[in-house]
Amino acid sequence: MERKNKKQKTVMTFDELIERRHGKVGTQKRTEFEIKAKSFAIGEIIKEERRLANMTQDELAHKTGTKKSFISRIENGHSDIQLSTLFKLVELGLGRKVLLTIE
């Protein structure tokens, strides 16, 4: 016998889930979430580029005049990074180029 009160599962898109949890685009809560997400993404990019360059965090820190702990915080998304620091890490430390696009 089928239960009539059985709740149906609804499938949400990723965007719907983000909106439910962090608010609509343009709200302060959503903007703060997106800033943290982008900081995390930048850290992941730096980490991957460092690995591709076969460098340790210590080596990158030494090459750019920073500390290993700072590199670690950036790679783990736990530190805001200034644009000048981003350029120094990527261009001086890793020999890569930063391209910036504003939409």
N, CA, C and O of each residue as an XYZ file, in Angstrom:
412
protein
N       0.832     -1.176      0.000
C       0.000      0.000      0.000
C       0.885      1.251      0.000
O       1.809      1.343      0.808
N       0.624      2.201     -0.877
C       1.423      3.409     -1.007
C       0.976      4.458      0.004
O      -0.218      4.667      0.220
N       1.958      5.114      0.616
C       1.642      6.172      1.581
C       1.320      7.462      0.834
O       2.074      7.880     -0.045
N       0.212      8.084      1.179
C      -0.199      9.300      0.502
C       0.565     10.519      1.005
O       0.699     11.493      0.265
N       1.065     10.500      2.222
C       1.757     11.646      2.801
C       3.258     11.626      2.548
O       3.996     12.447      3.091
N       3.695     10.707      1.740
C       5.118     10.584      1.468
C       5.614     11.842      0.757
O       5.086     12.224     -0.287
N       6.638     12.484      1.335
C       7.194     13.698      0.738
C       8.029     13.334     -0.477
O       8.790     12.366     -0.460
N       7.877     14.116     -1.519
C       8.684     13.918     -2.703
C       9.986     14.686     -2.544
O      10.002     15.806     -2.035
N      11.050     14.086     -2.976
C      12.348     14.758     -2.943
C      12.408     15.722     -4.118
O      12.040     15.388     -5.244
N      12.880     16.922     -3.826
C      13.071     17.883     -4.906
C      14.557     18.036     -5.136
O      15.356     18.023     -4.200
N      14.903     18.177     -6.376
C      16.294     18.335     -6.751
C      16.525     19.814     -7.042
O      15.815     20.423     -7.842
N      17.529     20.379     -6.377
C      17.867     21.782     -6.594
C      19.124     21.870     -7.439
O      19.995     21.001     -7.385
N      19.197     22.927     -8.210
C      20.424     23.191     -8.940
C      21.441     23.757     -7.957
O      21.095     24.142     -6.840
N      22.685     23.801     -8.381
C      23.734     24.369     -7.540
C      23.428     25.838     -7.241
O      23.588     26.287     -6.106
N      22.991     26.580     -8.250
C      22.663     27.997     -8.058
C      21.534     28.182     -7.057
O      21.572     29.102     -6.240
N      20.539     27.324     -7.113
C      19.426     27.409     -6.156
C      19.909     27.121     -4.739
O      19.482     27.779     -3.790
N      20.781     26.157     -4.594
C      21.325     25.822     -3.284
C      22.139     26.991     -2.721
O      21.996     27.343     -1.550
N      22.990     27.586     -3.553
C      23.789     28.735     -3.120
C      22.877     29.890     -2.729
O      23.114     30.553     -1.719
N      21.838     30.137     -3.520
C      20.911     31.219     -3.204
C      20.178     30.965     -1.894
O      19.979     31.888     -1.105
N      19.783     29.745     -1.662
C      19.081     29.412     -0.416
C      20.003     29.612      0.784
O      19.584     30.127      1.821
N      21.248     29.204      0.634
C      22.179     29.253      1.759
C      22.812     30.632      1.961
O      23.064     31.038      3.095
N      23.071     31.360      0.850
C      23.837     32.606      0.947
C      23.103     33.840      0.435
O      23.668     34.933      0.437
N      21.866     33.689     -0.001
C      21.078     34.838     -0.440
C      21.173     35.089     -1.929
O      21.947     34.458     -2.648
N      20.362     36.028     -2.363
C      20.322     36.377     -3.787
C      21.550     37.172     -4.179
O      22.170     37.834     -3.346
N      21.898     37.101     -5.465
C      23.019     37.863     -6.004
C      22.769     39.342     -5.726
O      21.673     39.857     -5.950
N      23.800     40.005     -5.237
C      23.694     41.429     -4.939
C      23.466     41.751     -3.482
O      23.659     42.891     -3.060
N      23.053     40.750     -2.697
C      22.883     41.000     -1.263
C      24.249     40.967     -0.585
O      25.195     40.371     -1.100
N      24.339     41.607      0.568
C      25.619     41.660      1.278
C      26.107     40.265      1.645
O      27.290     39.961      1.493
N      25.203     39.415      2.128
C      25.591     38.054      2.520
C      26.150     37.277      1.329
O      27.154     36.577      1.460
N      25.510     37.397      0.178
C      25.954     36.679     -1.016
C      27.293     37.221     -1.503
O      28.171     36.454     -1.899
N      27.449     38.547     -1.474
C      28.702     39.154     -1.914
C      29.852     38.701     -1.027
O      30.929     38.382     -1.531
N      29.640     38.667      0.290
C      30.678     38.202      1.212
C      31.049     36.748      0.930
O      32.226     36.389      0.973
N      30.051     35.912      0.642
C      30.318     34.519      0.295
C      31.147     34.427     -0.986
O      32.112     33.666     -1.049
N      30.772     35.199     -2.003
C      31.473     35.143     -3.280
C      32.912     35.629     -3.155
O      33.801     35.092     -3.816
N      33.153     36.622     -2.332
C      34.518     37.099     -2.102
C      35.358     35.995     -1.463
O      36.496     35.762     -1.873
N      34.800     35.315     -0.460
C      35.535     34.211      0.179
C      35.777     33.074     -0.803
O      36.847     32.465     -0.802
N      34.789     32.789     -1.637
C      34.936     31.714     -2.625
C      36.034     32.052     -3.634
O      36.796     31.175     -4.040
N      36.113     33.306     -4.032
C      37.151     33.708     -4.983
C      38.530     33.683     -4.341
O      39.512     33.330     -4.994
N      38.611     34.053     -3.068
C      39.888     33.963     -2.357
C      40.364     32.518     -2.299
O      41.547     32.233     -2.486
N      39.426     31.608     -2.037
C      39.757     30.189     -2.024
C      40.247     29.736     -3.400
O      41.232     29.005     -3.503
N      39.553     30.173     -4.459
C      39.925     29.783     -5.824
C      41.315     30.304     -6.184
O      42.101     29.590     -6.806
N      41.623     31.536     -5.799
C      42.950     32.093     -6.061
C      44.012     31.255     -5.350
O      45.062     30.962     -5.920
N      43.736     30.876     -4.118
C      44.670     30.027     -3.374
C      44.900     28.693     -4.059
O      46.028     28.204     -4.116
N      43.841     28.107     -4.577
C      43.961     26.828     -5.287
C      44.792     26.977     -6.559
O      45.588     26.099     -6.893
N      44.605     28.082     -7.261
C      45.384     28.325     -8.482
C      46.866     28.476     -8.143
O      47.725     27.898     -8.808
N      47.154     29.251     -7.110
C      48.554     29.432     -6.706
C      49.164     28.105     -6.283
O      50.298     27.794     -6.646
N      48.419     27.332     -5.523
C      48.910     26.020     -5.084
C      49.220     25.122     -6.277
O      50.271     24.482     -6.314
N      48.319     25.071     -7.245
C      48.525     24.215     -8.421
C      49.716     24.703     -9.247
O      50.535     23.896     -9.687
N      49.818     26.004     -9.457
C      50.943     26.541    -10.225
C      52.269     26.289     -9.506
O      53.283     26.009    -10.146
N      52.258     26.388     -8.192
C      53.475     26.108     -7.413
C      53.866     24.645     -7.579
O      55.043     24.329     -7.755
N      52.892     23.765     -7.522
C      53.176     22.334     -7.703
C      53.697     22.045     -9.110
O      54.626     21.256     -9.283
N      53.098     22.687    -10.111
C      53.564     22.503    -11.494
C      54.984     23.010    -11.669
O      55.727     22.504    -12.510
N      55.366     24.010    -10.879
C      56.730     24.542    -10.933
C      57.686     23.737    -10.055
O      58.858     24.090     -9.924
N      57.188     22.658     -9.455
C      57.975     21.806     -8.561
C      58.632     22.603     -7.435
O      59.809     22.414     -7.128
N      57.856     23.488     -6.831
C      58.357     24.319     -5.743
C      57.617     23.985     -4.454
O      56.441     23.622     -4.470
N      58.316     24.113     -3.361
C      57.679     23.995     -2.051
C      57.171     25.375     -1.638
O      57.519     26.385     -2.249
N      56.356     25.401     -0.607
C      55.913     26.683     -0.062
C      57.117     27.487      0.431
O      57.173     28.703      0.249
N      58.072     26.809      1.050
C      59.295     27.480      1.521
C      60.045     28.140      0.367
O      60.489     29.283      0.482
N      60.182     27.425     -0.733
C      60.909     27.968     -1.882
C      60.202     29.187     -2.473
O      60.844     30.181     -2.815
N      58.886     29.102     -2.590
C      58.132     30.238     -3.118
C      58.220     31.429     -2.168
O      58.365     32.569     -2.609
N      58.132     31.169     -0.887
C      58.238     32.239      0.101
C      59.600     32.914      0.033
O      59.690     34.141      0.050
N      60.653     32.119     -0.042
C      62.013     32.667     -0.116
C      62.192     33.512     -1.382
O      62.773     34.596     -1.338
N      61.694     33.010     -2.491
C      61.855     33.688     -3.775
C      61.100     35.026     -3.816
O      61.492     35.941     -4.542
N      60.026     35.134     -3.040
C      59.195     36.337     -3.089
C      59.305     37.203     -1.831
O      58.612     38.213     -1.707
N      60.171     36.808     -0.905
C      60.367     37.614      0.297
C      59.206     37.563      1.273
O      58.962     38.521      2.007
N      58.496     36.456      1.284
C      57.394     36.275      2.228
C      57.719     35.106      3.141
O      58.840     34.597      3.124
N      56.753     34.678      3.936
C      56.953     33.541      4.831
C      56.120     32.354      4.367
O      55.078     32.510      3.731
N      56.601     31.175      4.700
C      55.887     29.941      4.351
C      54.469     29.958      4.908
O      53.526     29.537      4.238
N      54.323     30.447      6.139
C      52.996     30.478      6.768
C      52.032     31.361      5.975
O      50.840     31.063      5.898
N      52.541     32.443      5.386
C      51.707     33.318      4.569
C      51.267     32.599      3.294
O      50.101     32.675      2.907
N      52.195     31.905      2.647
C      51.865     31.126      1.449
C      50.805     30.081      1.798
O      49.850     29.886      1.046
N      50.972     29.420      2.922
C      50.023     28.401      3.356
C      48.633     28.997      3.571
O      47.638     28.414      3.141
N      48.557     30.146      4.230
C      47.259     30.788      4.479
C      46.582     31.172      3.165
O      45.369     31.014      3.022
N      47.351     31.671      2.214
C      46.777     32.034      0.908
C      46.267     30.785      0.201
O      45.146     30.771     -0.308
N      47.082     29.740      0.168
C      46.697     28.514     -0.535
C      45.492     27.841      0.091
O      44.774     27.104     -0.586
N      45.262     28.078      1.358
C      44.113     27.478      2.042
C      42.918     28.427      2.131
O      41.922     28.109      2.781
N      43.013     29.594      1.480
C      41.904     30.532      1.457
C      41.661     31.236      2.765
O      40.558     31.727      3.006
N      42.677     31.300      3.628
C      42.518     31.914      4.948
C      43.145     33.296      5.040
O      43.314     33.825      6.139
N      43.488     33.882      3.919
C      44.108     35.201      3.940
C      43.690     35.978      2.709
O      43.715     35.466      1.590
N      43.306     37.222      2.936
C      43.065     38.099      1.797
C      44.415     38.419      1.181
O      45.413     38.560      1.888
N      44.439     38.529     -0.104
C      45.695     38.783     -0.790
C      45.583     40.108     -1.532
O      44.615     40.343     -2.256
N      46.563     40.959     -1.350
C      46.596     42.212     -2.083
C      46.994     41.920     -3.524
O      47.696     40.950     -3.813
N      46.533     42.775     -4.407
C      46.837     42.585     -5.818
C      48.337     42.598     -6.073
O      48.833     41.812     -6.880
N      49.066     43.480     -5.394
C      50.518     43.540     -5.583
C      51.178     42.235     -5.136
O      52.150     41.787     -5.744
N      50.655     41.635     -4.088
C      51.198     40.356     -3.606
C      50.887     39.243     -4.595
O      51.728     38.380     -4.845
N      49.689     39.259     -5.155
C      49.320     38.260     -6.163
C      50.272     38.320     -7.346
O      50.760     37.291     -7.812
N      50.538     39.544     -7.836
C      51.463     39.702     -8.958
C      52.861     39.216     -8.574
O      53.532     38.562     -9.373
N      53.301     39.533     -7.359
C      54.638     39.118     -6.926
C      54.740     37.590     -6.867
O      55.711     37.011     -7.354
N      53.745     36.946     -6.276
C      53.785     35.480     -6.158
C      53.748     34.807     -7.528
O      54.531     33.899     -7.805
N      52.837     35.259     -8.373
C      52.639     34.588     -9.661
C      53.741     34.944    -10.658
O      54.309     34.061    -11.302
N      54.041     36.229    -10.784
C      54.983     36.635    -11.828
C      56.441     36.501    -11.404
O      57.256     35.957    -12.149
N      56.772     36.989    -10.225
C      58.158     36.881     -9.750
C      58.453     35.469     -9.239
O      59.476     34.876     -9.583
N      57.552     34.944     -8.421
C      57.796     33.646     -7.806
C      57.626     32.460     -8.725
O      58.419     31.519     -8.685
N      56.587     32.497     -9.563
C      56.264     31.333    -10.385
C      56.571     31.527    -11.867
O      56.467     30.583    -12.650
N      56.946     32.740    -12.255
C      57.276     32.990    -13.659
C      56.085     32.917    -14.595
O      56.236     32.633    -15.783
N      54.907     33.174    -14.061
C      53.679     33.149    -14.847
C      53.139     34.580    -14.977
O      53.701     35.503    -14.386
N      52.071     34.770    -15.732
C      51.457     36.079    -15.922
C      50.071     36.098    -15.318
O      49.349     35.103    -15.377
N      49.696     37.229    -14.737
C      48.336     37.431    -14.236
C      47.594     38.261    -15.261
O      48.073     39.318    -15.673
N      46.439     37.797    -15.673
C      45.560     38.552    -16.550
C      44.303     38.859    -15.750
O      43.715     37.962    -15.146
N      43.896     40.102    -15.741
C      42.760     40.534    -14.939
C      41.639     41.005    -15.861
O      41.868     41.812    -16.762
N      40.436     40.503    -15.635
C      39.279     40.896    -16.426
C      38.195     41.418    -15.495
O      37.901     40.811    -14.466
N      37.619     42.522    -15.859
C      36.500     43.079    -15.099
C      35.287     43.079    -16.020
O      35.343     43.587    -17.140
N      34.203     42.512    -15.542
C      32.966     42.423    -16.354
C      31.923     43.356    -15.798
O      30.817     43.433    -16.331
